[in-house]
């Protein structure tokens, strides 16, 4: 009869979204670092 259970489910969904955002941020940061490192290696190799 209480409507607190759907609120708990909504809170869990918000926590999952935050975890997904952190994973996306970490993955994109790693990809950016790899791209920068590869471009630096290519630039330094040409000279």
Backbone as CSV, one residue per row, in Angstrom:
resi,resn,N_x,N_y,N_z,CA_x,CA_y,CA_z,C_x,C_y,C_z
1,UNK,0.810,-1.187,0.000,0.000,0.000,0.000,0.863,1.263,0.000
2,UNK,2.049,1.157,0.551,2.912,2.330,0.542,3.570,2.471,-0.827
3,UNK,3.866,3.684,-1.183,4.464,3.951,-2.495,5.961,4.209,-2.367
4,UNK,6.583,3.702,-1.331,8.005,3.935,-1.139,8.857,2.991,-1.980
5,UNK,8.350,1.849,-2.356,9.129,0.913,-3.153,9.494,1.474,-4.526
6,UNK,8.577,2.106,-5.255,8.985,2.708,-6.534,10.025,3.812,-6.363
7,UNK,9.975,4.540,-5.259,10.976,5.572,-5.020,12.350,4.935,-4.827
8,UNK,12.409,3.815,-4.155,13.685,3.129,-3.970,14.218,2.641,-5.311
9,UNK,13.344,2.177,-6.175,13.763,1.746,-7.509,14.288,2.938,-8.296
10,UNK,13.632,4.075,-8.175,14.082,5.277,-8.878,15.461,5.699,-8.374
11,UNK,15.708,5.570,-7.089,17.024,5.914,-6.548,18.099,4.979,-7.085
12,UNK,17.776,3.699,-7.199,18.746,2.757,-7.741,19.060,3.073,-9.197
13,UNK,18.070,3.491,-9.959,18.315,3.859,-11.354,19.224,5.071,-11.432
14,UNK,19.044,6.024,-10.538,19.908,7.202,-10.532,21.337,6.813,-10.188
15,UNK,21.526,5.896,-9.259,22.869,5.444,-8.910,23.513,4.734,-10.091
16,UNK,22.749,3.936,-10.823,23.291,3.262,-11.998,23.668,4.258,-13.075
17,UNK,22.903,5.302,-13.248,23.237,6.321,-14.234,24.523,7.037,-13.879
18,UNK,24.745,7.299,-12.603,25.981,7.950,-12.185,27.175,7.048,-12.452
19,UNK,27.042,5.768,-12.210,28.135,4.836,-12.475,28.426,4.805,-13.970
20,UNK,27.379,4.802,-14.793,27.584,4.793,-16.230,28.268,6.069,-16.692
21,UNK,27.928,7.204,-16.112,28.571,8.460,-16.478,30.048,8.413,-16.133
22,UNK,30.388,7.870,-14.973,31.799,7.768,-14.594,32.548,6.863,-15.546
23,UNK,31.937,5.776,-15.961,32.594,4.865,-16.898,32.805,5.533,-18.243
24,UNK,31.830,6.300,-18.700,31.973,7.012,-19.978,33.086,8.049,-19.880
25,UNK,33.154,8.759,-18.773,34.196,9.775,-18.597,35.573,9.123,-18.580
26,UNK,35.734,8.034,-17.840,37.029,7.348,-17.783,37.425,6.806,-19.151
27,UNK,36.495,6.208,-19.853,36.801,5.644,-21.162,37.194,6.735,-22.141
28,UNK,36.459,7.831,-22.147,36.793,8.915,-23.067,38.135,9.547,-22.713
29,UNK,38.447,9.659,-21.437,39.735,10.216,-21.032,40.879,9.315,-21.496
30,UNK,40.714,8.014,-21.367,41.756,7.083,-21.807,41.940,7.162,-23.316
31,UNK,40.833,7.255,-24.056,40.915,7.358,-25.519,41.628,8.646,-25.920
32,UNK,41.332,9.748,-25.251,41.990,11.020,-25.557,43.482,10.930,-25.287
33,UNK,43.869,10.315,-24.186,45.291,10.169,-23.864,45.988,9.327,-24.920
34,UNK,45.359,8.261,-25.369,45.957,7.410,-26.396,46.108,8.180,-27.711
35,UNK,45.092,8.947,-28.091,45.164,9.722,-29.335,46.272,10.762,-29.256
36,UNK,46.386,11.451,-28.128,47.439,12.460,-27.969,48.814,11.805,-28.023
37,UNK,48.968,10.679,-27.350,50.261,9.994,-27.349,50.631,9.518,-28.753
38,UNK,49.684,8.954,-29.473,49.974,8.479,-30.833,50.305,9.642,-31.764
39,UNK,49.585,10.752,-31.635,49.878,11.898,-32.492,51.249,12.477,-32.178
40,UNK,51.619,12.532,-30.910,52.959,12.990,-30.554,54.025,12.073,-31.113
41,UNK,53.810,10.782,-31.041,54.786,9.839,-31.600,54.916,10.013,-33.118
42,UNK,53.796,10.231,-33.783,53.848,10.432,-35.244,54.563,11.728,-35.578
43,UNK,54.289,12.794,-34.847,54.944,14.084,-35.106,56.441,13.979,-34.852
44,UNK,56.825,13.354,-33.746,58.243,13.243,-33.434,58.979,12.293,-34.385
45,UNK,58.291,11.333,-34.941,58.911,10.392,-35.851,59.228,11.043,-37.189
46,UNK,58.402,11.983,-37.613,58.612,12.649,-38.901,59.801,13.585,-38.873
47,UNK,60.128,14.142,-37.714,61.224,15.112,-37.655,62.549,14.466,-37.398
